[in-house]
Amino acid sequence: MAKDGLGSAGHQAEQEGEISLLDIVNFLTGAWKKLAIASILGAILGLSGWFFLGSYNAELVLNNNGGTDLVGWRSLQKSLPNLADQIIDESKVPEGQESLYRTLSNADWWQKNTLATYGMSKADTKDLASTAGLEAAGTSIVSLTITAGGSTKGKAIDNARGAKNFLLQGASYLAIKSLFSAQEAQLMSADADLAKKINNTQVELGYQQERLKSLESLAKRFPNEQKTISQVVDPKDSGAKYMPISTQIIAANTDINASKESLERLKDAQAQMVILRTWVKQVSPLMNGESYDGIALTKKLLEQESQLRATLNPSDPKSLAFVDGLRSTLLANDVRFSKGFEMNTAPTASKKGMIKATAGGLAAAFFLMLLALLGGRVWTSVKSGGAK
């Protein structure tokens, strides 16, 4: 009998510990008004937070008119954050744009907020019977879309314009910096290399002239062997010594003329290195971090090129060869970043996420109220159990 009493008590405790479907229905029937009111209040709070605290997103589209390609754009996405970080470290951020430049120094921002539109998407290729000749179109960039946020509509648009200006100015600066670094590297190695080539050519020219003297001496000793043939012969070939002496003399003279021409070319290159050295020394102050606006820097470099050109002899095309190539490169860079990216329409800004903020507030308030009601019910059960 004692065992039956204990079993009945245990069964009753198990029933008390279990939550039946009827208990859940009764709980929701009694609490639905509170849950509904809490959900409505949460949705209102979420909507209010979106209205007063939500940020605007501005979108700016740049048409790509030869400004960059796929490889160049990938390189810029990695280089521009480092440039922004360098500008911040050197305290050369434009006034009022400190927050924007801190954002631009984040590499992830460039991956998410600067998106390229390509000439041919994967969906387009599926609709075509043949993709022959379309490989280039698939990797060509049609436009770049820049998005930037801000607390107000005007601030978001200003940030988008600021990001666009930094992209163009920074990309132009990186291109000019690469050109200047290549010129400095050329100066470091070219002098020694040219001097070596000139010396080797002069030595070879001496041997060739001695060979010609020997052949002319033989021609005087054997005047009856003055026969010529139309066959092309290399005087260094082992069988050339069996050719007529007159033919060998012609070949030797040809080699001497070629060596003299090569020597003149090397000396011209050496003279151009003097002009290059003058140029590097002249523009070094501009390139040592004075300004990171590549578009403005290009215009200053063009002015420096004009000053250097004025010191050269205009009637000597050899001396003008370097400055002509330099001016062509600088003008190409200027056109690339001032005309290569075109903004046809003004940037637009909007505040997104209203539904998300409202739904988030509703769900949060609903679950918080649900937890509060369940906690109150559990606490009531605990108190009633303690009283028993």
Disulfide bonds with the S-S distance in Angstrom:
none
